[in-house]
Amino acid sequence: MNTEPDTKDWTWVLHTPCAECGLTAGDVPPDEIGGRTLADLPRWQAVLSRVEARERPTPTTWSPTEYACHVRDVFLEFDGRVRLMLEQDDPVFTNWDQDEAAIADDYASQLPSEVSSQLVAAGTAFVTTLDSVPADSWDRTGLRDNGAAFTVSTLAQYFLHDVVHHLHDVRG
């Protein structure tokens, strides 16, 4: 059974606490996001080492492995977006449909041990990109295809919410 597509605009997490995970992403200084991300990688590895990592808690809720596949792909997607913002003036990001990605990459059939190593590699690469952002580039801008505007700072903060929120989802 498939999950319901997520059509919410989550940009509100930049200025309002998330009622589910508690994070107000906009309160996190951008230069702390890399460290927080690295600190969460072992928590994801622990989630993926659980015997039930491939089991959905309900038929319409992703399994921990599916969530981890999504987070792995978020690392990759946001790494590309930050790089684009550093290389181009006001780029417009191509649409990334997370639900389409889950189907196309068959998240449900992936092996937790493989996802774990892929997630750590993608997360570490993204942190390397964040750590290389020059101090005068955090305010560079980019646009999501729906018109939502981000700076490198706010995009990194928005990204952090995704990682933290999904760890909350899987009780990591």
Helices and strands as residue ranges (DSSP letters): G 10-14, G 25-27, G 30-32, H 33-48, H 64-87, H 98-104, G 107-109, H 112-131, G 135-137, E 141-143, E 149-151, H 152-169
